[in-house]
């Protein structure tokens, strides 16, 4: 077992069952760990997996990620490049530690629970890891059918942001949105009447790779692009939101 490189453990039952992670400490050569539908007492066991490159948790419950906040744990995750948290039930949704993972390149966080109807708390404790290249972040119940097979297509679009609440004052949200290829924003708040330039400025770059844009339940938004007072930035057209 010490030479095991990939471990996939799935609980096929309807009820989430406790999983003892004590034996994981011997898996020092593990590169990929996938856990589905388990109740975990904590996440600190990963500190013994110094070669771990991919950690994926599907439908798991755990206290929080706060155990990873100590430097003693985070500094051991020097090879972790992929982190997936798919519909996980956490007692405390504190993701501040994610930015401390030194080599994280791909991040997938999908949680459709109603508690995310206001995503502002999430982004108060979340910042973009310097090395992050691909991300899929879906927070809140958006009645979106595209994620029915989310486990198989977590990174089908390399940069996806789907939010049931979007406040324009939050810098972390805007940074992710500017780089997104698929962007869905619902309940946009903060006084913006258009997407460009009230939320995003053309001169600042970004949104150049955007392939799909959806705006839902945002009564404040009147136009997608209002260039009537910004002719020097782009043409003279005004695209109105119906």
C-alpha positions in Angstrom: 0.0 0.0 0.0 2.9 2.4 0.6 3.6 2.4 -3.2 -0.1 3.2 -4.0 -0.3 6.3 -6.3 -4.1 6.6 -7.0 -6.9 6.0 -4.5 -10.6 6.3 -5.3 -13.0 5.5 -2.5 -16.7 5.8 -3.1 -19.6 5.1 -0.7 -22.4 3.8 -2.9 -25.1 4.1 -0.2 -27.7 6.9 0.2 -26.4 7.9 3.6 -23.0 9.6 4.1 -20.8 7.2 6.3 -17.9 8.0 8.5 -14.5 7.3 7.0 -11.4 6.8 9.1 -8.4 8.5 7.6 -5.8 7.1 10.1 -4.5 4.6 7.6 -3.9 7.4 5.0 -0.8 8.4 6.9 1.0 5.4 5.4 0.2 6.5 1.8 3.2 8.7 1.5 3.6 8.0 -2.3 0.0 8.9 -3.2 -0.5 11.3 -6.1 -4.3 11.3 -6.6 -7.0 11.0 -3.9 -10.7 10.9 -4.8 -13.3 10.5 -2.0 -17.1 10.3 -2.7 -19.9 10.5 -0.2 -18.0 10.2 3.1 -18.1 12.0 6.4 -14.6 13.2 7.3 -13.6 14.2 10.8 -11.0 16.5 9.3 -8.6 17.2 6.4 -5.3 17.4 8.2 -4.3 13.9 7.0 -3.1 15.4 3.7 0.0 16.8 5.4 1.5 13.3 5.3 0.9 13.0 1.5 3.8 15.2 0.4 3.6 13.9 -3.2 -0.2 14.5 -3.6 -1.0 16.3 -6.8 -4.8 15.9 -7.0 -7.4 16.0 -4.2 -11.0 15.6 -5.1 -13.9 15.5 -2.6 -17.4 14.8 -3.9 -20.5 15.0 -1.7 -18.4 14.7 1.5 -19.0 16.4 4.8 -16.2 17.8 7.0 -15.8 20.5 9.6 -13.8 23.0 7.5 -10.6 23.7 5.7 -9.2 25.6 8.7 -6.9 22.7 9.6 -4.8 23.6 6.6 -4.2 27.1 7.6 -1.1 26.3 9.7 2.2 26.6 7.8 3.1 23.2 9.1 0.4 21.7 6.9 0.4 24.0 3.9 4.1 23.9 3.3 3.8 20.2 2.8 1.4 20.6 -0.1 4.1 21.7 -2.5 2.9 19.3 -5.3 -0.9 19.8 -5.0 -2.0 21.2 -8.4 -5.7 20.2 -8.5 -8.4 20.7 -5.8 -12.1 19.7 -6.3 -14.8 20.4 -3.8 -18.1 19.2 -5.3 -21.3 19.6 -3.3 -19.4 19.2 0.0 -21.1 20.0 3.3 -18.8 22.0 5.5 -19.6 23.4 8.9 -17.6 26.5 8.1 -17.1 27.5 4.5 -13.8 29.3 5.1 -11.6 29.0 2.0 -8.9 31.5 2.8 -6.3 28.7 3.1 -6.7 28.0 -0.7 -4.5 30.9 -1.6 -1.7 29.5 0.5 -1.4 26.3 -1.5 1.8 27.1 -3.3 1.4 25.3 -6.6 -2.4 25.1 -7.1 -3.2 25.4 -10.8 -6.8 24.0 -11.0 -9.7 24.7 -8.7 -13.3 23.4 -8.8 -15.8 24.5 -6.1 -19.4 23.6 -6.8 -22.1 24.1 -4.1 -25.7 24.7 -5.1 -27.1 25.1 -1.6 -29.3 28.1 -0.9 -26.9 29.5 1.7 -24.8 30.8 -1.2 -27.6 33.2 -2.3 -25.3 35.8 -0.9 -21.8 34.9 -2.1 -20.2 38.0 -0.6 -19.1 36.1 2.6 -17.2 33.5 0.5 -15.2 36.1 -1.4 -14.3 38.0 1.8 -12.2 34.9 2.8 -11.1 33.9 -0.7 -8.3 35.3 -2.9 -6.9 34.0 -6.1 -3.8 31.8 -5.8 -0.9 33.2 -7.7 -0.5 30.0 -9.7 -4.1 29.4 -10.6 -4.8 28.8 -14.3 -8.1 27.0 -14.5 -11.2 27.3 -12.3 -14.8 26.3 -12.1 -16.7 28.1 -9.2 -20.5 27.6 -9.0 -22.2 28.9 -5.8 -25.9 29.0 -5.2 -29.0 27.5 -6.8 -29.0 28.8 -10.3 -31.4 26.2 -11.9 -28.6 25.4 -14.3 -28.8 22.0 -16.0 -25.2 22.1 -17.3 -23.9 20.6 -14.1 -25.9 17.4 -14.1 -22.7 15.6 -15.0 -20.4 18.0 -13.2 -18.2 15.3 -11.9 -17.2 14.4 -15.5 -16.9 17.9 -16.8 -15.5 20.0 -14.0 -13.0 21.6 -16.3 -14.8 21.3 -19.6 -14.6 25.0 -19.7 -11.3 26.1 -18.2 -12.5 29.2 -16.5 -16.1 29.2 -15.4 -17.8 31.4 -12.8 -21.5 30.9 -11.9 -22.8 33.1 -9.0 -26.2 33.5 -7.6 -25.2 36.8 -6.1 -22.7 39.3 -7.6 -21.7 42.6 -5.9 -19.6 44.9 -8.0 -17.5 46.2 -5.1 -15.9 42.8 -4.5 -12.4 42.8 -6.1 -12.0 39.0 -5.9 -15.2 38.4 -7.9 -14.3 40.9 -10.6 -10.8 39.5 -11.0 -12.2 36.0 -11.6 -15.0 37.3 -13.8 -12.7 39.3 -16.1 -10.7 36.1 -16.9 -13.7 33.8 -17.2 -14.7 32.0 -20.4 -18.2 31.2 -19.1 -19.8 33.7 -16.8 -23.2 33.7 -15.2 -24.1 36.5 -12.8 -27.4 36.7 -10.9 -28.7 39.4 -8.6 -26.1 41.9 -9.6 -25.9 44.6 -6.9 -23.9 47.8 -6.3 -25.6 50.4 -8.5 -24.2 49.4 -11.9 -26.5 50.0 -14.9 -24.3 48.2 -17.4 -21.7 45.5 -17.6 -19.2 47.7 -19.5 -18.0 50.2 -18.3 -19.8 50.2 -14.9 -18.4 46.8 -13.8 -15.6 46.1 -16.2 -13.5 48.7 -18.0 -12.2 47.9 -21.5 -9.0 49.8 -20.9 -8.2 47.5 -18.0 -8.3 44.4 -20.3 -10.0 41.2 -19.5 -13.2 39.5 -20.8 -11.3 39.0 -24.1 -11.8 35.2 -23.9 -15.4 35.3 -22.8 -17.4 32.7 -24.8 -20.7 32.7 -22.9 -22.4 35.3 -20.7 -25.7 35.0 -18.8 -27.3 37.6 -16.6 -30.2 36.7 -14.4 -32.5 38.5 -12.0 -30.6 41.8 -12.2 -33.1 44.6 -12.4 -30.4 47.3 -12.0 -28.7 46.3 -15.3 -30.1 48.1 -18.3 -27.3 47.6 -20.8 -24.6 45.1 -21.6 -22.3 47.7 -23.1 -23.0 51.4 -22.9 -20.5 53.3 -25.0 -22.5 56.5 -25.3 -20.0 58.3 -23.0 -17.0 56.1 -23.7 -16.6 56.5 -27.5 -12.9 56.3 -27.3 -13.1 52.9 -25.7 -15.2 51.1 -28.3 -17.5 52.4 -31.1 -20.7 54.0 -30.4 -23.2 51.2 -29.9 -25.5 50.6 -27.0 -26.6 47.0 -26.3 -29.7 47.0 -24.1 -30.8 44.3 -21.8 -34.5 43.3 -22.3 
